[in-house]
Amino acid sequence: MCDAIISPPSILIPTNLQISNLSFKPSIRTRYQNVHASANQNHPNRWSLQGMTALVTGGTRGIGRAIVEELAGHGAIIHTCARNESELNSCLKGWLDEGLKITGSVCDVSSPLDRKKLMNDVSCVFDGKLYILVNNVGTNIRKPMVDLTAEEFSTLMSTNFESVFHICQLAHPLLKASTTGSIVFTSSVSAFVSLKSMTLQGATKGAINQLTKNLACEWAKDNIRSNAVAPWYIKTSMVEQVLSNKEYVEEVLHCTPLGRLGDPNEVSSLVAFLCMPASSYITGQIICVDGGMSVSGFYPRHG
Ligand SMILES: NC(=O)c1ccc[n+]([C@@H]2O[C@H](COP(=O)([O-])OP(=O)(O)OC[C@H]3O[C@@H](n4cnc5c(N)ncnc54)[C@H](OP(=O)(O)O)[C@@H]3O)[C@@H](O)[C@H]2O)c1
């Protein structure tokens, strides 16, 4: 059963590309038509998410919250999740007061049972059609490789990678049913460059990057795109403690060409673009949101 069903308005996808003169074999022609049905330059809402349904995991704080608000601001209808029920309720109330269409579930994405319940809720609330899946939840345990325990290994793997793998599997029929699905993963620059005490976290994000590329190919036939955003230091609760060390922040700024930390809404804007019809030919890409950190090379002192 579903407590609050929101019925999103249908999205109109004009099939106004004229391809009738092309003489492809039937199978190729069908595929060509399917892909172009939703990927044309004349889409009436190229820069809008009006009426699209979206699941954003971890939407009560930080980057996830910015993504929820950004997508909702562009007209999407959102379902989100988090573990802390009172924080989730407080967010949902605030959003309702602002007139945003957002529902939520209490869910620990590292639990297989919770993931199944979450996707049941999503299917119920969105009537079986999901246009956007943002796999945002991730965590970090900063330790040298040799000090990580088996339990910590399991926590990082299940929260950062197993969860997104399974949620993608569960979401596939819903994304396919939308006929124009988009998945965005929250990766990290830790998947591109070596960061101190982040060997395992970087490996989980590296796995996400490869999943991003593989799904772009495997699910293209279902018109599902798959991309990832890879932030450097963004001001959120996750990094509050490490950024309370002023000397460390100086080091961070020195290896960041733009010479500052990022804001959550500098990540959410890219996520919104990757979900819009305007980005319909972009798939399998991992885009860094890092003030230039990952391309800085031998430029050790910025600022
Ligand atoms: N901030 C950065 O500098 C930075 C840099 C690179 C990559 N990232 C990535 O960006 C993503 C978001 O990070 P953030 O900095 O925005 O984190 P954050 O401020 O700690 O927010 C995390 C959000 O996810 C929820 N969450 C955490 N664990 C969860 C779980 N097991 N199940 C369900 N919900 C969970 C939290 O709510 P509850 O606690 O109530 O569950 C909260 O809503 C992560 O994937 C992270 O790896 C962040």
The ligand as a Tripos MOL2 file, in Angstrom:
@<TRIPOS>MOLECULE
LIG
   48    52     1     0     0
SMALL
NO_CHARGES

@<TRIPOS>ATOM
      1 N1         31.1320   16.8160    0.6040 N.am      1 LIG1
      2 C1         32.1910   16.5490   -0.1380 C.2       1 LIG1
      3 O1         33.2270   17.2430   -0.0560 O.2       1 LIG1
      4 C2         32.1460   15.4060   -1.1130 C.ar      1 LIG1
      5 C3         33.2260   15.2400   -1.9940 C.ar      1 LIG1
      6 C4         33.2080   14.1930   -2.9080 C.ar      1 LIG1
      7 C5         32.1350   13.3320   -2.9610 C.ar      1 LIG1
      8 N2         31.0930   13.5100   -2.0940 N.ar      1 LIG1
      9 C6         29.9790   12.5620   -2.1950 C.3       1 LIG1
     10 O2         28.7540   13.2710   -2.2210 O.3       1 LIG1
     11 C7         27.7300   12.4580   -1.6540 C.3       1 LIG1
     12 C8         26.9660   13.2730   -0.6300 C.3       1 LIG1
     13 O3         27.8880   13.7150    0.3580 O.3       1 LIG1
     14 P1         27.5560   14.9330    1.3360 P.3       1 LIG1
     15 O4         28.8470   15.5750    1.6240 O.co2     1 LIG1
     16 O5         26.4380   15.7300    0.8310 O.co2     1 LIG1
     17 O6         27.1070   14.1170    2.6460 O.3       1 LIG1
     18 P2         26.2870   14.5950    3.9350 P.3       1 LIG1
     19 O7         26.3130   16.0630    4.1030 O.co2     1 LIG1
     20 O8         26.8270   13.7620    5.0540 O.co2     1 LIG1
     21 O9         24.7790   14.1430    3.6170 O.3       1 LIG1
     22 C9         24.5340   12.7820    3.4470 C.3       1 LIG1
     23 C10        23.0460   12.5610    3.1940 C.3       1 LIG1
     24 O10        22.8650   11.1750    2.9100 O.3       1 LIG1
     25 C11        22.0850   10.5610    3.9590 C.3       1 LIG1
     26 N3         22.6930    9.2590    4.2330 N.ar      1 LIG1
     27 C12        23.9370    9.0060    4.6650 C.ar      1 LIG1
     28 N4         24.1090    7.6790    4.7940 N.ar      1 LIG1
     29 C13        22.9390    7.0870    4.4440 C.ar      1 LIG1
     30 C14        22.4980    5.7550    4.3690 C.ar      1 LIG1
     31 N5         23.2950    4.7340    4.7140 N.pl3     1 LIG1
     32 N6         21.2480    5.5190    3.9400 N.ar      1 LIG1
     33 C15        20.4230    6.5300    3.5880 C.ar      1 LIG1
     34 N7         20.7850    7.8210    3.6450 N.ar      1 LIG1
     35 C16        22.0360    8.0950    4.0710 C.ar      1 LIG1
     36 C17        22.1620   11.5330    5.1390 C.3       1 LIG1
     37 O11        21.0320   11.4270    5.9980 O.3       1 LIG1
     38 P3         21.0730   10.4180    7.2770 P.3       1 LIG1
     39 O12        22.3530   10.6670    7.9840 O.co2     1 LIG1
     40 O13        19.8490   10.7850    8.0720 O.co2     1 LIG1
     41 O14        20.9720    9.0400    6.7340 O.co2     1 LIG1
     42 C18        22.1790   12.8640    4.3960 C.3       1 LIG1
     43 O15        20.8920   13.2010    3.9390 O.3       1 LIG1
     44 C19        28.4250   11.2090   -1.1090 C.3       1 LIG1
     45 O16        28.3140   10.1620   -2.0520 O.3       1 LIG1
     46 C20        29.8810   11.6300   -0.9950 C.3       1 LIG1
     47 O17        30.7750   10.5530   -1.1150 O.3       1 LIG1
     48 C21        31.0690   14.5170   -1.1750 C.ar      1 LIG1
@<TRIPOS>BOND
     1     1     2 1
     2     2     3 2
     3     2     4 1
     4     4     5 ar
     5     4    48 ar
     6     5     6 ar
     7     6     7 ar
     8     7     8 ar
     9     8     9 1
    10     8    48 ar
    11     9    10 1
    12     9    46 1
    13    10    11 1
    14    11    12 1
    15    11    44 1
    16    12    13 1
    17    13    14 1
    18    14    15 2
    19    14    16 1
    20    14    17 1
    21    17    18 1
    22    18    19 2
    23    18    20 1
    24    18    21 1
    25    21    22 1
    26    22    23 1
    27    23    24 1
    28    23    42 1
    29    24    25 1
    30    25    26 1
    31    25    36 1
    32    26    27 ar
    33    26    35 ar
    34    27    28 ar
    35    28    29 ar
    36    29    30 ar
    37    29    35 ar
    38    30    31 1
    39    30    32 ar
    40    32    33 ar
    41    33    34 ar
    42    34    35 ar
    43    36    37 1
    44    36    42 1
    45    37    38 1
    46    38    39 2
    47    38    40 1
    48    38    41 1
    49    42    43 1
    50    44    45 1
    51    44    46 1
    52    46    47 1
@<TRIPOS>SUBSTRUCTURE
     1 LIG1         1 GROUP 0 **** ****
